[in-house]
Amino acid sequence: MSALICGSLAFDTIMVFPDQFKNHILPDKVHILNVSFLVPAMRREFGGCAGNIAYNLQLLGGKPVPMATVGQDFGPYREHFAKCGIDMSQLKVIDDMFTPQAFITTDHDNNQITAFHPGAMAKSYENHVRDVPGVTIGIVSPDGREGMIQNAAEFRECGIPFIFDPGQAMPLFNGPELRDFIEQADYVVVNDYESNLLQQRTGWDEKQIVSRVKAYITTKGPKGAVIHTPEKSYDIPPAHERRVTDPTGCGDAFRAGLLFGIENGYDWLTIGRMGNLMGALKVEYPGTQNQHFDFAQFNEEFKQQFGYSL
């Protein structure tokens, strides 16, 4: 069994400005804004939705196959994935472009200024789901617009069940396009804000979306999650973290638990709990791919939190 993870791989350059942006921006001069922030603290992380989901699924003992377009500077990320043992057969290098990357500056009030360069992600349509053998489940996560549309259509044509995860790519699509994604998908996963936005964009309420898929999953951060199926809805209790260090990437960790649970035939309450625990374990570490554990350790933590083993 292998899970095809369609989406982006990106570098995240995270900088910390040891002051407040508001002290250096004149509100009445924003039309001629010209500012520079000294950022003594900086780190570079491996990220992107497909990369994060694949990393977390590998920790659980799954067989993720990330599918993405990357750039000429991908070398360090390749070395990282090689050490993790992640299949890189479906990563295509676009030689004259850069790997997608985000440059994030955070001040003391946790305000952020972010610049995102999509780079090679714009060519994601050059990969094809239909060309990948042995896929048993997939996910369409945020990526280039044309690539996402193509991937969903090819999953459906190949009869491969998949999750639609619009995330931050939702503004790329209009209502009819989002309705097409839902009609093709087997599962839809969003956070609570995205759920409201998806319903607004499609003109479909929660019940109308649920009637078209096997499950409509909404994450609620520290409040857990809710899984709606045509037969029944499940309120999933949160998992408890030991410390909160960095929430970035918790949603992707949840999706890895979701994929693993569905692929291995667990019931919905267990699947949701696995997703919540994956998010709780991620939040304890900075960045999106710095937590380390195996399935046995995850199972022991699951038993301690929820009272039964997987």
Order of alpha helices (4+ residues) and beta strands (2+ residues): beta-beta-beta-alpha-beta-alpha-beta-beta-beta-beta-alpha-beta-alpha-beta-alpha-alpha-beta-beta-beta-alpha-alpha-alpha
